[in-house]
């Protein structure tokens, strides 16, 4: 069934203008008559109660006079011609426009004309209620115009501040901690930090996030309260009270402090796409990257491809080298998992991604850490990886990825004790991460290479708890349980693998050289499984 022909068109950008289908101008005269039509035209559904309309146009009149004025305005609209008479409808409680007969200019998808003209330009009703409504509608139009324009990436603005209650001798401690959290956030998303130490409530500048680290000293005990707030809404994004036994722990980036910094930054990054306007490129890119990380750290073939696509989209939105660094890590996992028939092509892509990531974000500790681990594990450059990992640790001692890269570099350099030490610190720093299976499975590999089977089992079990379908965790557990004589657990693990990994068999696990258990094979840990065949 064909749509009924529209009787009138109403333009609301610039002066109100009403035209019939033949082009005749049938705009009503009188500001109140025009305002009545505009109130209906700009209302979703084009329907308003009589009392609401009376309140907007005759708010200073009594109910009877306001009702009479509305009836008079309605009569004048209908008298403009048959088109208007058929379009404007009313009953005892409401007025509305027949949506099948009227076409109203769309202000939600503005074009160039909207940039130059105002909504209902020149309409002066002189009623405070109508003026309030008109201001709100004009603001909505401006928001629509801004949302339709391409946005330059300006970055998340982070205000770092500290207050001291009691002695001020440790004031620098809170300032350092706030800035460490801000730095870690800024390594994951384009962001800028500024000092907020001297800003009072009435002086506060516009920004996105405020990181507050308030120190409280009572009876010789120093406590630090960390609170991260979304400034436009006042929403608390993260908060934690921490007893500071030794203020020097902050200066030395001790593990408990590094863990708090890493956790606070990670919580903010996870929530950032929910609190910052999605129209901003940095918010969209962060949302894409966060989803990619969930897919990437599953280690599954299709999920890794999806992660790479999401990260590519993130980089298209915001040209930040961190997304190229993550893509390089995806290539490394694909190489480890033997997911591609052309490993040389993956290595060449990883080399290119590393180079581009460093060109775009050379001073980003997280980028350096990701590039370092890829260099060590898949690009046969342990010396280069060691140097870059060391720089990453020095730049941000709260970077859990940097310590894992250092552990792998030390392992390749034949320093097992240092490898264990760095890997242990990495998993302690990242123990609150939603992706903690990454650090656990890396620690498992390091422990196996360093001949620490019980520690390897504990790490692999922790990885499996964090991600129950993580295939590498169960593969390592299968071999470790068999080596430790826990055959019941080994069989149960093999059954688990048969459910989560298509094509898995014990025979393939032991005898297929292309199966992704290189560390286990190199350490001779597959032989005990032969008794299960």
C-alpha positions, -999 to +999 in steps of 0.1 A: +000+000+000+014+034-010+021+060+016-004+089+017+010+121+001+023+146+026+001+176+029+026+200+043+063+204+050+077+222+080+112+237+080+126+245+115+162+255+107+162+292+102+128+310+104+098+286+107+084+279+072+054+258+062+047+249+026+020+230+009+026+202-017+023+227-045+049+250-030+026+276-015+038+293+017+012+286+044+033+297+073+010+310+101+013+346+112+018+354+149+045+342+171+022+321+194+006+303+164+041+295+149+053+284+183+023+260+187+031+244+154+068+242+163+061+226+197+041+198+180+065+194+150+096+189+172+080+165+197+086+128+191+053+114+179+041+150+173+015+147+201+013+169+233-014+173+260-033+205+259-022+215+294+015+210+285+011+233+255-008+259+275+020+259+301+046+265+274+029+293+256+007+310+283+025+301+315+016+335+331-022+332+324-048+315+345-061+280+333-093+293+317-076+321+298-047+298+287-073+272+275-092+299+255-059+311+239-050+276+228-085+271+212-081+304+194-046+295+181-058+261+170-086+277+150-062+301+133-040+272+122-069+252+107-081+284+089-049+285+069-063+260+044-075+224+038-039+210+041-035+225+076-070+215+086-064+179+077-030+179+095-037+195+128-058+172+150-072+177+185-095+162+211-105+172+246-071+163+261-044+167+234-033+182+201-012+164+175-001+165+139-011+137+115+023+121+109+011+106+076+005+141+062+034+162+075+071+161+068+093+179+094+128+189+087+152+164+104+176+181+128+193+149+140+213+146+108+223+182+101+241+194+070+260+225+061+229+247+063+224+239+099+259+252+107+249+287+095+213+290+107+196+288+141+166+266+151+134+286+148+153+317+140+137+350+151+108+333+169+101+356+199+072+343+221+082+361+253+071+333+276+097+320+300+086+284+297+088+285+259+122+301+260+135+273+282+122+247+258+137+266+228+171+268+245+170+230+252+161+223+215+188+245+202+213+228+224+201+195+211+207+208+175+242+219+183+250+185+199+237+168+167+259+191+146+290+183+167+283+146+166+280+146+128+314+162+123+346+142+121+363+145+154+400+152+158+417+130+183+425+152+212+431+125+238+417+119+273+426+147+297+437+133+331+441+156+361+465+142+387+462+157+422+470+149+458+459+163+492+476+156+525+459+154+559+484+156+587+521+161+581+530+172+546+564+155+545+551+128+523+532+150+499+554+140+470+543+103+475+507+109+465+518+130+435+541+103+422+514+076+426+488+097+408+511+103+380+521+067+377+485+057+373+480+084+348+511+073+328+499+037+327+464+048+315+481+070+288+501+040+275+468+022+266+448+051+252+458+085+238+458+107+269+474+138+284+482+144+321+482+177+339+487+187+375+457+193+396+474+198+429+467+235+431+432+236+418+404+242+442+368+232+434+359+266+419+391+266+398+388+231+383+393+230+346+374+209+321+388+174+318+378+138+316+394+121+346+407+132+379+431+109+397+433+117+434+458+102+458+450+116+493+474+108+521+461+105+557+486+102+586+473+091+620+494+078+649+524+074+627+506+053+601+503+066+565+473+056+545+467+065+509+432+068+494+431+065+456+400+078+439+395+082+401+365+103+391+349+110+357+348+148+360+318+156+337+295+133+357+313+129+391+311+091+386+337+072+407+355+049+383+379+034+408+387+038+445+408+020+470+423+027+505+458+013+510+479+012+541+514+024+533+538+007+557+568+023+540+563+055+519+595+046+502+576+017+485+561+043+462+595+058+454+609+023+447+578+010+429+576-020+452+554-049+439+523-040+460+524-005+448+530-015+412+501-039+414+478-011+427+489+012+398+484-015+372+450-025+386+437+011+389+448+019+353+433-013+340+399-007+357+398+028+342+407+016+307+380-011+308+353+015+318+366+043+296+344+035+265+313+035+288+320+070+303+336+090+275+314+100+246+315+073+219+318+099+192+354+106+203+379+086+184+400+077+215+369+062+231+359+042+201+395+029+196+397+019+232+364+000+230+377-019+199+410-027+215+395-039+247+373-063+229+403-074+209+422-082+240+395-105+253+396-123+219+434-124+217+440-138+251+417-168+243+445-180+219+418-195+196+424-194+159+393-174+148+394-152+179+430-142+170+419-132+135+390-113+149+413-095+174+436-085+146+406-070+126+394-051+157+428-037+164+432-027+127+399-008+131+411+008+163+442+021+145+421+034+116+400+054+142+430+066+162+465+065+148+481+053+180+511+029+178+498+008+207+473-009+184+501-019+161+520-033+191+490-054+200+487-066+164+523-077+165+516-097+197+487-113+179+512-125+152+535-139+179+506-159+194+496-172+160+532-183+154+534-200+188+501-217+182+511-227+147+479-214+133+492-205+098+507-225+070+531-196+062+550-187+093+575-166+074+547-143+062+536-139+099+571-130+109+574-104+082+541-089+092+553-088+129+585-070+118+566-044+099+541-039+127+569-035+153+586-009+132+555+011+126+545+008+163+578+022+174+577+050+148+543+061+161+548+056+198+585+052+205+582+065+240+554+043+251+565+017+277+537-007+268+546-006+231+582-012+239+572-042+261+551-058+234+577-053+207+604-067+230+585-099+237+579-105+200+616-099+193+626-124+219+601-152+213+596-152+175+620-129+157+653-143+170+665-111+184+670-117+222+696-090+226+673-064+210+644-077+230+664-075+262+674-039+256+639-028+248+624-047+277+649-030+301+639+004+288+602-005+292+607-015+328+627+017+336+601+039+320+572+023+339+580+000+368+543-008+370+541-023+335+533-060+339+539-067+302+574-052+305+584-076+333+572-106+313+592-095+283+623-092+306+616-127+319+616-141+284+647-122+275+666-134+305+655-170+297+669-167+262+701-152+277+706-183+299+697-165+332+670-188+347+671-172+382+665-137+368+639-151+344+619-166+374+623-134+394+610-111+366+582-135+357+571-137+394+570-100+397+550-097+365+523-121+377+522-103+410+517-069+394+490-082+371+472-104+396+440-083+394+439-082+355+410-097+337+436-112+314+458-127+341+459-160+322+485-143+300+510-139+329+502-173+344+508-192+312+540-173+305+552-180+341+543-217+335+566-217+304+594-200+323+591-224+352+593-254+329+623-240+311+639-234+346+631-269+358+606-259+384+577-283+377+556-277+408+557-239+402+548-246+365+518-267+376+506-240+400+508-213+373+491-235+346+463-243+371+459-206+378+457-198+341+430-225+336+410-211+365+412-176+349+403-189+315+387-224+316+389-229+278+425-218+275+441-246+255+478-239+263+471-241+300+456-276+296+483-288+272+510-279+298+490-294+326+486-327+307+523-331+304+531-318+338+506-341+355+519-371+336+555-362+345+545-358+382+527-392+382+492-377+386+478-399+358+441-394+368+445-357+365+464-361+332+435-383+318+409-357+330+429-330+313+431-349+281+393-353+281+390-316+287+412-309+257+392-332+235+361-310+242+377-276+237+402-283+209+389-299+177+411-327+164+429-333+197+442-368+204+469-380+227+487-395+197+488-361+180+499-345+212+529-367+216+539-376+180+529-346+158+558-323+154+535-295+143+515-296+175+521-264+196+540-278+225+576-268+216+588-261+251+574-294+265+589-313+236+623-296+240+624-305+277+614-341+271+582-338+290+560-356+264+575-390+270+555-398+302+523-393+282+531-423+261+520-446+289+485-432+283+483-441+246 
